[in-house]
Amino acid sequence: MQLPLIASTFITVFLAELGDKTQLATVALSSTTHAPVAVFIGSSTALVLASLLGAAAGGSLAAMLPGHWLQLAAAIGFLIIGGNLLLRPAEGEASPLPTVED
């Protein structure tokens, strides 16, 4: 078994999931019911299936593209999302970017 790969994957996904919208949705669902175990089972199953889809898609793409291209595409995607979040003003706030007025 590839224990180092399993451990690094676990740590990466665990840290990525802390405080994200999935965890917040799970907290919200659990707080509105008296069945936190059912919420845990549902959210855990959903995360496992989403991870299965991601691993299968990654495995299929890795057969067609070199790994460094996949890492580059993922990095660019995260940069675009992060840049959009940083540069998009919140509701009611002015844009942090200068505007050109005619």
N, CA, C and O atoms as CSV, one atom per row, in Angstrom:
chain,resi,resn,atom,element,x,y,z
A,1,MET,N,N,0.852,-1.179,0.000
A,1,MET,CA,C,0.000,0.000,0.000
A,1,MET,C,C,0.896,1.240,0.000
A,1,MET,O,O,1.995,1.211,0.554
A,2,GLN,N,N,0.441,2.300,-0.604
A,2,GLN,CA,C,1.202,3.542,-0.713
A,2,GLN,C,C,0.814,4.490,0.418
A,2,GLN,O,O,0.118,5.484,0.209
A,3,LEU,N,N,1.278,4.160,1.613
A,3,LEU,CA,C,0.904,4.920,2.807
A,3,LEU,C,C,1.300,6.395,2.742
A,3,LEU,O,O,0.502,7.233,3.163
A,4,PRO,N,N,2.482,6.766,2.243
A,4,PRO,CA,C,2.814,8.198,2.156
A,4,PRO,C,C,1.857,8.976,1.243
A,4,PRO,O,O,1.485,10.108,1.552
A,5,LEU,N,N,1.464,8.369,0.127
A,5,LEU,CA,C,0.519,9.029,-0.776
A,5,LEU,C,C,-0.848,9.175,-0.119
A,5,LEU,O,O,-1.494,10.216,-0.244
A,6,ILE,N,N,-1.278,8.148,0.568
A,6,ILE,CA,C,-2.570,8.211,1.274
A,6,ILE,C,C,-2.524,9.299,2.349
A,6,ILE,O,O,-3.460,10.087,2.484
A,7,ALA,N,N,-1.436,9.336,3.106
A,7,ALA,CA,C,-1.315,10.329,4.179
A,7,ALA,C,C,-1.277,11.749,3.628
A,7,ALA,O,O,-1.952,12.630,4.161
A,8,SER,N,N,-0.502,11.989,2.572
A,8,SER,CA,C,-0.428,13.347,2.022
A,8,SER,C,C,-1.748,13.764,1.391
A,8,SER,O,O,-2.129,14.932,1.471
A,9,THR,N,N,-2.450,12.828,0.766
A,9,THR,CA,C,-3.766,13.134,0.203
A,9,THR,C,C,-4.757,13.462,1.312
A,9,THR,O,O,-5.525,14.419,1.208
A,10,PHE,N,N,-4.734,12.658,2.377
A,10,PHE,CA,C,-5.624,12.917,3.504
A,10,PHE,C,C,-5.381,14.306,4.088
A,10,PHE,O,O,-6.322,15.071,4.297
A,11,ILE,N,N,-4.126,14.623,4.347
A,11,ILE,CA,C,-3.798,15.920,4.950
A,11,ILE,C,C,-4.209,17.067,4.036
A,11,ILE,O,O,-4.780,18.055,4.498
A,12,THR,N,N,-3.924,16.942,2.743
A,12,THR,CA,C,-4.269,17.999,1.790
A,12,THR,C,C,-5.773,18.223,1.727
A,12,THR,O,O,-6.238,19.360,1.815
A,13,VAL,N,N,-6.540,17.139,1.574
A,13,VAL,CA,C,-7.996,17.278,1.466
A,13,VAL,C,C,-8.591,17.737,2.787
A,13,VAL,O,O,-9.494,18.572,2.801
A,14,PHE,N,N,-8.098,17.203,3.894
A,14,PHE,CA,C,-8.616,17.595,5.207
A,14,PHE,C,C,-8.431,19.089,5.432
A,14,PHE,O,O,-9.367,19.776,5.841
A,15,LEU,N,N,-7.231,19.597,5.167
A,15,LEU,CA,C,-6.982,21.027,5.358
A,15,LEU,C,C,-7.772,21.884,4.371
A,15,LEU,O,O,-8.233,22.969,4.722
A,16,ALA,N,N,-7.928,21.402,3.140
A,16,ALA,CA,C,-8.687,22.157,2.137
A,16,ALA,C,C,-10.168,22.237,2.494
A,16,ALA,O,O,-10.835,23.223,2.180
A,17,GLU,N,N,-10.673,21.213,3.141
A,17,GLU,CA,C,-12.098,21.176,3.470
A,17,GLU,C,C,-12.447,21.955,4.731
A,17,GLU,O,O,-13.609,22.316,4.922
A,18,LEU,N,N,-11.463,22.226,5.605
A,18,LEU,CA,C,-11.770,22.954,6.834
A,18,LEU,C,C,-12.253,24.365,6.500
A,18,LEU,O,O,-11.564,25.131,5.827
A,19,GLY,N,N,-13.430,24.685,6.976
A,19,GLY,CA,C,-13.947,26.042,6.811
A,19,GLY,C,C,-14.465,26.357,5.418
A,19,GLY,O,O,-14.782,27.513,5.141
A,20,ASP,N,N,-14.564,25.376,4.533
A,20,ASP,CA,C,-15.091,25.681,3.208
A,20,ASP,C,C,-16.618,25.640,3.237
A,20,ASP,O,O,-17.218,25.334,4.267
A,21,LYS,N,N,-17.230,25.945,2.114
A,21,LYS,CA,C,-18.693,26.038,2.089
A,21,LYS,C,C,-19.367,24.692,2.336
A,21,LYS,O,O,-20.491,24.653,2.838
A,22,THR,N,N,-18.704,23.591,1.994
A,22,THR,CA,C,-19.286,22.282,2.274
A,22,THR,C,C,-19.376,22.044,3.778
A,22,THR,O,O,-20.392,21.563,4.280
A,23,GLN,N,N,-18.317,22.382,4.484
A,23,GLN,CA,C,-18.339,22.202,5.934
A,23,GLN,C,C,-19.360,23.148,6.569
A,23,GLN,O,O,-20.072,22.758,7.494
A,24,LEU,N,N,-19.435,24.371,6.084
A,24,LEU,CA,C,-20.416,25.320,6.625
A,24,LEU,C,C,-21.842,24.848,6.358
A,24,LEU,O,O,-22.718,25.000,7.210
A,25,ALA,N,N,-22.077,24.272,5.169
A,25,ALA,CA,C,-23.405,23.726,4.875
A,25,ALA,C,C,-23.720,22.556,5.796
A,25,ALA,O,O,-24.859,22.408,6.241
A,26,THR,N,N,-22.731,21.728,6.085
A,26,THR,CA,C,-22.924,20.605,7.001
A,26,THR,C,C,-23.248,21.102,8.406
A,26,THR,O,O,-24.124,20.553,9.075
A,27,VAL,N,N,-22.546,22.135,8.851
A,27,VAL,CA,C,-22.839,22.726,10.167
A,27,VAL,C,C,-24.259,23.275,10.189
A,27,VAL,O,O,-24.995,23.066,11.153
A,28,ALA,N,N,-24.640,23.973,9.134
A,28,ALA,CA,C,-25.988,24.550,9.075
A,28,ALA,C,C,-27.057,23.453,9.085
A,28,ALA,O,O,-28.052,23.564,9.802
A,29,LEU,N,N,-26.857,22.398,8.294
A,29,LEU,CA,C,-27.829,21.301,8.277
A,29,LEU,C,C,-27.909,20.608,9.630
A,29,LEU,O,O,-28.994,20.279,10.111
A,30,SER,N,N,-26.758,20.394,10.229
A,30,SER,CA,C,-26.736,19.708,11.513
A,30,SER,C,C,-27.392,20.536,12.605
A,30,SER,O,O,-28.004,19.983,13.518
A,31,SER,N,N,-27.271,21.850,12.520
A,31,SER,CA,C,-27.853,22.704,13.559
A,31,SER,C,C,-29.365,22.823,13.446
A,31,SER,O,O,-30.027,23.215,14.406
A,32,THR,N,N,-29.919,22.488,12.283
A,32,THR,CA,C,-31.369,22.604,12.106
A,32,THR,C,C,-32.096,21.284,12.317
A,32,THR,O,O,-33.322,21.229,12.226
A,33,THR,N,N,-31.349,20.218,12.598
A,33,THR,CA,C,-31.971,18.908,12.824
A,33,THR,C,C,-31.543,18.381,14.183
A,33,THR,O,O,-30.662,18.935,14.841
A,34,HIS,N,N,-32.175,17.321,14.574
A,34,HIS,CA,C,-31.775,16.626,15.798
A,34,HIS,C,C,-31.143,15.288,15.428
A,34,HIS,O,O,-31.176,14.335,16.206
A,35,ALA,N,N,-30.561,15.232,14.214
A,35,ALA,CA,C,-29.967,13.986,13.731
A,35,ALA,C,C,-28.590,14.262,13.123
A,35,ALA,O,O,-28.404,14.091,11.919
A,36,PRO,N,N,-27.623,14.688,13.944
A,36,PRO,CA,C,-26.304,14.988,13.391
A,36,PRO,C,C,-25.618,13.773,12.770
A,36,PRO,O,O,-24.796,13.930,11.866
A,37,VAL,N,N,-25.935,12.578,13.232
A,37,VAL,CA,C,-25.330,11.381,12.646
A,37,VAL,C,C,-25.808,11.201,11.205
A,37,VAL,O,O,-25.022,10.832,10.333
A,38,ALA,N,N,-27.081,11.457,10.954
A,38,ALA,CA,C,-27.612,11.353,9.589
A,38,ALA,C,C,-26.963,12.395,8.675
A,38,ALA,O,O,-26.655,12.102,7.520
A,39,VAL,N,N,-26.755,13.604,9.188
A,39,VAL,CA,C,-26.080,14.644,8.411
A,39,VAL,C,C,-24.643,14.229,8.129
A,39,VAL,O,O,-24.144,14.429,7.022
A,40,PHE,N,N,-23.973,13.650,9.128
A,40,PHE,CA,C,-22.606,13.163,8.939
A,40,PHE,C,C,-22.557,12.088,7.859
A,40,PHE,O,O,-21.688,12.128,6.988
A,41,ILE,N,N,-23.470,11.137,7.905
A,41,ILE,CA,C,-23.476,10.055,6.913
A,41,ILE,C,C,-23.734,10.619,5.517
A,41,ILE,O,O,-23.070,10.231,4.556
A,42,GLY,N,N,-24.688,11.524,5.407
A,42,GLY,CA,C,-24.991,12.117,4.103
A,42,GLY,C,C,-23.838,12.935,3.553
A,42,GLY,O,O,-23.485,12.800,2.382
A,43,SER,N,N,-23.246,13.785,4.388
A,43,SER,CA,C,-22.151,14.630,3.903
A,43,SER,C,C,-20.899,13.810,3.620
A,43,SER,O,O,-20.173,14.097,2.668
A,44,SER,N,N,-20.640,12.796,4.432
A,44,SER,CA,C,-19.482,11.930,4.199
A,44,SER,C,C,-19.625,11.165,2.891
A,44,SER,O,O,-18.674,11.067,2.116
A,45,THR,N,N,-20.806,10.629,2.650
A,45,THR,CA,C,-21.057,9.895,1.409
A,45,THR,C,C,-20.898,10.813,0.205
A,45,THR,O,O,-20.322,10.417,-0.808
A,46,ALA,N,N,-21.404,12.032,0.308
A,46,ALA,CA,C,-21.277,12.981,-0.797
A,46,ALA,C,C,-19.813,13.312,-1.076
A,46,ALA,O,O,-19.404,13.378,-2.235
A,47,LEU,N,N,-19.024,13.521,-0.024
A,47,LEU,CA,C,-17.602,13.830,-0.193
A,47,LEU,C,C,-16.856,12.646,-0.802
A,47,LEU,O,O,-15.989,12.828,-1.657
A,48,VAL,N,N,-17.193,11.437,-0.363
A,48,VAL,CA,C,-16.537,10.247,-0.924
A,48,VAL,C,C,-16.863,10.113,-2.412
A,48,VAL,O,O,-15.969,9.846,-3.215
A,49,LEU,N,N,-18.117,10.294,-2.786
A,49,LEU,CA,C,-18.494,10.177,-4.202
A,49,LEU,C,C,-17.865,11.283,-5.047
A,49,LEU,O,O,-17.425,11.028,-6.168
A,50,ALA,N,N,-17.819,12.507,-4.522
A,50,ALA,CA,C,-17.186,13.601,-5.258
A,50,ALA,C,C,-15.689,13.332,-5.423
A,50,ALA,O,O,-15.118,13.624,-6.474
A,51,SER,N,N,-15.059,12.780,-4.398
A,51,SER,CA,C,-13.645,12.433,-4.487
A,51,SER,C,C,-13.420,11.302,-5.482
A,51,SER,O,O,-12.427,11.304,-6.210
A,52,LEU,N,N,-14.328,10.341,-5.517
A,52,LEU,CA,C,-14.239,9.248,-6.489
A,52,LEU,C,C,-14.310,9.782,-7.911
A,52,LEU,O,O,-13.536,9.369,-8.775
A,53,LEU,N,N,-15.235,10.696,-8.150
A,53,LEU,CA,C,-15.342,11.305,-9.485
A,53,LEU,C,C,-14.065,12.067,-9.837
A,53,LEU,O,O,-13.578,11.977,-10.964
A,54,GLY,N,N,-13.523,12.818,-8.877
A,54,GLY,CA,C,-12.294,13.564,-9.125
A,54,GLY,C,C,-11.113,12.662,-9.407
A,54,GLY,O,O,-10.325,12.937,-10.312
A,55,ALA,N,N,-10.980,11.582,-8.643
A,55,ALA,CA,C,-9.878,10.645,-8.859
A,55,ALA,C,C,-10.016,9.935,-10.194
A,55,ALA,O,O,-9.024,9.735,-10.894
A,56,ALA,N,N,-11.237,9.552,-10.554
A,56,ALA,CA,C,-11.455,8.883,-11.842
A,56,ALA,C,C,-11.162,9.831,-12.997
A,56,ALA,O,O,-10.526,9.447,-13.978
A,57,ALA,N,N,-11.628,11.073,-12.877
A,57,ALA,CA,C,-11.373,12.053,-13.938
A,57,ALA,C,C,-9.883,12.349,-14.040
A,57,ALA,O,O,-9.342,12.454,-15.141
A,58,GLY,N,N,-9.225,12.482,-12.901
A,58,GLY,CA,C,-7.781,12.737,-12.907
A,58,GLY,C,C,-7.010,11.587,-13.514
A,58,GLY,O,O,-6.058,11.798,-14.265
A,59,GLY,N,N,-7.417,10.372,-13.193
A,59,GLY,CA,C,-6.764,9.201,-13.772
A,59,GLY,C,C,-6.954,9.127,-15.273
A,59,GLY,O,O,-6.032,8.772,-16.007
A,60,SER,N,N,-8.152,9.465,-15.729
A,60,SER,CA,C,-8.419,9.450,-17.172
A,60,SER,C,C,-7.638,10.537,-17.883
A,60,SER,O,O,-7.065,10.305,-18.947
A,61,LEU,N,N,-7.613,11.730,-17.292
A,61,LEU,CA,C,-6.875,12.831,-17.912
A,61,LEU,C,C,-5.375,12.561,-17.908
A,61,LEU,O,O,-4.673,12.934,-18.848
A,62,ALA,N,N,-4.882,11.915,-16.855
A,62,ALA,CA,C,-3.449,11.620,-16.761
A,62,ALA,C,C,-3.018,10.643,-17.847
A,62,ALA,O,O,-1.857,10.639,-18.256
A,63,ALA,N,N,-3.949,9.818,-18.315
A,63,ALA,CA,C,-3.619,8.893,-19.392
A,63,ALA,C,C,-3.470,9.629,-20.723
A,63,ALA,O,O,-2.808,9.134,-21.635
A,64,MET,N,N,-4.090,10.820,-20.836
A,64,MET,CA,C,-4.050,11.573,-22.096
A,64,MET,C,C,-3.072,12.744,-22.063
A,64,MET,O,O,-2.517,13.120,-23.096
A,65,LEU,N,N,-2.859,13.322,-20.880
A,65,LEU,CA,C,-2.012,14.510,-20.759
A,65,LEU,C,C,-0.911,14.266,-19.734
A,65,LEU,O,O,-1.107,13.510,-18.782
A,66,PRO,N,N,0.243,14.897,-19.919
A,66,PRO,CA,C,1.299,14.790,-18.905
A,66,PRO,C,C,0.859,15.437,-17.587
A,66,PRO,O,O,0.099,16.406,-17.578
A,67,GLY,N,N,1.350,14.884,-16.480
A,67,GLY,CA,C,0.960,15.376,-15.158
A,67,GLY,C,C,1.264,16.837,-14.931
A,67,GLY,O,O,0.491,17.526,-14.267
A,68,HIS,N,N,2.380,17.337,-15.468
A,68,HIS,CA,C,2.717,18.738,-15.228
A,68,HIS,C,C,1.731,19.677,-15.919
A,68,HIS,O,O,1.525,20.796,-15.448
A,69,TRP,N,N,1.112,19.247,-17.030
A,69,TRP,CA,C,0.090,20.079,-17.684
A,69,TRP,C,C,-1.177,20.136,-16.836
A,69,TRP,O,O,-1.828,21.176,-16.749
A,70,LEU,N,N,-1.518,19.016,-16.216
A,70,LEU,CA,C,-2.692,19.002,-15.332
A,70,LEU,C,C,-2.461,19.888,-14.111
A,70,LEU,O,O,-3.362,20.613,-13.691
A,71,GLN,N,N,-1.255,19.832,-13.540
A,71,GLN,CA,C,-0.936,20.685,-12.392
A,71,GLN,C,C,-0.956,22.158,-12.792
A,71,GLN,O,O,-1.425,23.004,-12.031
A,72,LEU,N,N,-0.451,22.460,-13.975
A,72,LEU,CA,C,-0.458,23.841,-14.453
A,72,LEU,C,C,-1.886,24.338,-14.657
A,72,LEU,O,O,-2.218,25.461,-14.276
A,73,ALA,N,N,-2.729,23.499,-15.258
A,73,ALA,CA,C,-4.125,23.884,-15.472
A,73,ALA,C,C,-4.839,24.120,-14.143
A,73,ALA,O,O,-5.604,25.075,-14.013
A,74,ALA,N,N,-4.592,23.253,-13.154
A,74,ALA,CA,C,-5.207,23.430,-11.831
A,74,ALA,C,C,-4.710,24.706,-11.173
A,74,ALA,O,O,-5.495,25.442,-10.574
A,75,ALA,N,N,-3.402,24.978,-11.279
A,75,ALA,CA,C,-2.838,26.195,-10.685
A,75,ALA,C,C,-3.430,27.442,-11.322
A,75,ALA,O,O,-3.775,28.395,-10.624
A,76,ILE,N,N,-3.547,27.441,-12.638
A,76,ILE,CA,C,-4.128,28.595,-13.338
A,76,ILE,C,C,-5.585,28.780,-12.930
A,76,ILE,O,O,-6.037,29.905,-12.717
A,77,GLY,N,N,-6.314,27.680,-12.822
A,77,GLY,CA,C,-7.713,27.766,-12.384
A,77,GLY,C,C,-7.842,28.377,-11.002
A,77,GLY,O,O,-8.697,29.233,-10.777
A,78,PHE,N,N,-6.987,27.937,-10.058
A,78,PHE,CA,C,-7.025,28.495,-8.705
A,78,PHE,C,C,-6.623,29.974,-8.702
A,78,PHE,O,O,-7.192,30.769,-7.953
A,79,LEU,N,N,-5.650,30.343,-9.532
A,79,LEU,CA,C,-5.256,31.760,-9.618
A,79,LEU,C,C,-6.391,32.623,-10.149
A,79,LEU,O,O,-6.619,33.729,-9.659
A,80,ILE,N,N,-7.096,32.120,-11.144
A,80,ILE,CA,C,-8.225,32.871,-11.708
A,80,ILE,C,C,-9.323,33.044,-10.660
A,80,ILE,O,O,-9.857,34.140,-10.485
A,81,ILE,N,N,-9.653,31.960,-9.967
A,81,ILE,CA,C,-10.690,32.043,-8.931
A,81,ILE,C,C,-10.251,32.981,-7.811
A,81,ILE,O,O,-11.028,33.829,-7.372
A,82,GLY,N,N,-9.001,32.834,-7.342
A,82,GLY,CA,C,-8.501,33.699,-6.270
A,82,GLY,C,C,-8.443,35.152,-6.687
A,82,GLY,O,O,-8.825,36.035,-5.919
A,83,GLY,N,N,-7.966,35.412,-7.907
A,83,GLY,CA,C,-7.922,36.787,-8.413
A,83,GLY,C,C,-9.303,37.398,-8.504
A,83,GLY,O,O,-9.501,38.566,-8.168
A,84,ASN,N,N,-10.258,36.602,-8.960
A,84,ASN,CA,C,-11.639,37.085,-9.056
A,84,ASN,C,C,-12.187,37.429,-7.676
A,84,ASN,O,O,-12.860,38.446,-7.509
A,85,LEU,N,N,-11.903,36.586,-6.688
A,85,LEU,CA,C,-12.379,36.859,-5.331
A,85,LEU,C,C,-11.719,38.099,-4.735
A,85,LEU,O,O,-12.364,38.862,-4.015
A,86,LEU,N,N,-10.442,38.302,-5.031
A,86,LEU,CA,C,-9.733,39.464,-4.492
A,86,LEU,C,C,-10.155,40.769,-5.164
A,86,LEU,O,O,-10.225,41.812,-4.514
A,87,LEU,N,N,-10.428,40.709,-6.435
A,87,LEU,CA,C,-10.688,41.932,-7.186
A,87,LEU,C,C,-12.171,42.281,-7.294
A,87,LEU,O,O,-12.514,43.413,-7.633
A,88,ARG,N,N,-13.038,41.336,-7.014
A,88,ARG,CA,C,-14.474,41.603,-7.102
A,88,ARG,C,C,-14.925,42.304,-5.836
A,88,ARG,O,O,-14.716,41.789,-4.738
A,89,PRO,N,N,-15.535,43.460,-5.969
A,89,PRO,CA,C,-15.990,44.158,-4.756
A,89,PRO,C,C,-17.182,43.439,-4.123
A,89,PRO,O,O,-18.001,42.831,-4.812
A,90,ALA,N,N,-17.253,43.525,-2.824
A,90,ALA,CA,C,-18.415,42.991,-2.119
A,90,ALA,C,C,-19.601,43.898,-2.398
A,90,ALA,O,O,-19.434,45.035,-2.840
A,91,GLU,N,N,-20.792,43.396,-2.139
A,91,GLU,CA,C,-21.986,44.204,-2.383
A,91,GLU,C,C,-21.920,45.508,-1.609
A,91,GLU,O,O,-21.650,45.513,-0.408
A,92,GLY,N,N,-22.165,46.602,-2.290
A,92,GLY,CA,C,-22.185,47.912,-1.651
A,92,GLY,C,C,-20.834,48.562,-1.512
A,92,GLY,O,O,-20.750,49.694,-1.036
A,93,GLU,N,N,-19.757,47.879,-1.915
A,93,GLU,CA,C,-18.423,48.468,-1.818
A,93,GLU,C,C,-17.954,48.954,-3.186
A,93,GLU,O,O,-18.392,48.458,-4.224
A,94,ALA,N,N,-17.077,49.907,-3.164
A,94,ALA,CA,C,-16.495,50.391,-4.402
A,94,ALA,C,C,-15.458,49.392,-4.887
A,94,ALA,O,O,-14.868,48.666,-4.087
A,95,SER,N,N,-15.237,49.353,-6.183
A,95,SER,CA,C,-14.241,48.454,-6.758
A,95,SER,C,C,-12.848,48.873,-6.331
A,95,SER,O,O,-12.549,50.067,-6.301
A,96,PRO,N,N,-11.971,47.898,-5.994
A,96,PRO,CA,C,-10.588,48.262,-5.621
A,96,PRO,C,C,-9.747,48.690,-6.841
A,96,PRO,O,O,-8.649,49.226,-6.692
A,97,LEU,N,N,-10.278,48.446,-8.034
A,97,LEU,CA,C,-9.547,48.814,-9.250
A,97,LEU,C,C,-9.935,50.214,-9.685
A,97,LEU,O,O,-11.099,50.598,-9.568
A,98,PRO,N,N,-8.976,50.985,-10.186
A,98,PRO,CA,C,-9.327,52.318,-10.675
A,98,PRO,C,C,-10.200,52.200,-11.919
A,98,PRO,O,O,-10.031,51.286,-12.726
A,99,THR,N,N,-11.120,53.123,-12.060
A,99,THR,CA,C,-11.980,53.127,-13.240
A,99,THR,C,C,-11.593,54.300,-14.133
A,99,THR,O,O,-11.130,55.339,-13.663
A,100,VAL,N,N,-11.791,54.108,-15.412
A,100,VAL,CA,C,-11.499,55.144,-16.388
A,100,VAL,C,C,-12.807,55.829,-16.732
A,100,VAL,O,O,-13.744,55.200,-17.224
A,101,GLU,N,N,-12.859,57.125,-16.468
A,101,GLU,CA,C,-14.079,57.872,-16.769
A,101,GLU,C,C,-13.854,58.706,-18.018
A,101,GLU,O,O,-12.800,59.320,-18.184
A,102,ASP,N,N,-14.835,58.725,-18.883
A,102,ASP,CA,C,-14.721,59.504,-20.133
A,102,ASP,C,C,-14.924,60.977,-19.891
A,102,ASP,O,O,-14.861,61.771,-20.829
